[in-house]
Amino acid sequence: MIRLILVAGFVILFLILSMPVMFVEWIIGKYNPDLKSRSSLAIVNWAFRCVRFLAGTKVDYIGEENIPTDTPVLYIGNHRSFFDIVLTYVRVPRPTGYIAKKSMEKVPLLNIWMRNLHCLFLDRENIKAGMQTILAAIDLMRNGKSICIFPEGTRNKEEGTLLPFHEGSFKIAAKANCPIVPMTINNSAAVFENQFPWIKKAHVIIEYGKPVYIKELPKEQQKKLAPYVQEIILETYNKNKVNI
């Protein structure tokens, strides 16, 4: 219970006390959008590190050398916990927008920080709106921003399995001509979801696979990117689960 109170209290205080900072960031964005992106990234990274510390989460990050630093990338990851974003965002080397579900856009103050970080809100029930989100993500990548998406479409509640990856997620990298970085997350549900509503100390492993350059793949694999990347993540997941 103590960890839940500490994390919830910190998040609420951060959102309230950062309101003047949001205004400053808005002004910066009017004159220097790139500076706003970098400063927002630094501020939120600090906040997420505080959340990780208060939650008592130990994280082993593997394969970060596989993340290209000279180009935006599309992170593709499995999804088990609300903490997946907290634990992965603190390691991104450049401004990165996460594709979140549409309901997150209604959360006051948090939605402002998410927009500052180039996050996009996906309505999976509206095909036309969903396509507009994909196009917006492609545009962000072409302008130097990385994108992270969890192509299962929702948090998977069954340990040790992956839901089918949606093919549409991979069109972002294909159209933007950017590499895909497989991102495998082990045991993040142990932080919160496994004993909801309590937060407990947990050991999480996050491994970044070698980048996938779509044009270097055989034609058949280019047509089946979703199962190809899903298999990479599943193999890595099974490899790392013995170390939890």
Secondary structure, DSSP 8 states (H G I E B T S, - for coil): -HHHHHHHHHHHHHHHHTHHHHHHHHHHHHH-HHHHHHHHHHHHHHHHHHHHHHHTEEEEEE-GGGS-SSS--EEEE----THHHHHHHTT-SS-EEEEEEGGGGGSTTHHHHHHHTT-EEE-TT-HHHHHHHHHHHHHHHHTT-EEEE-TTSS---STT------GGGGHHHHHHT--EEEEEEESGGGTTGGGTT----EEEEEEE---B-GGGS-HHHHHTHHHHHHHHHHHHHHHHGGG-
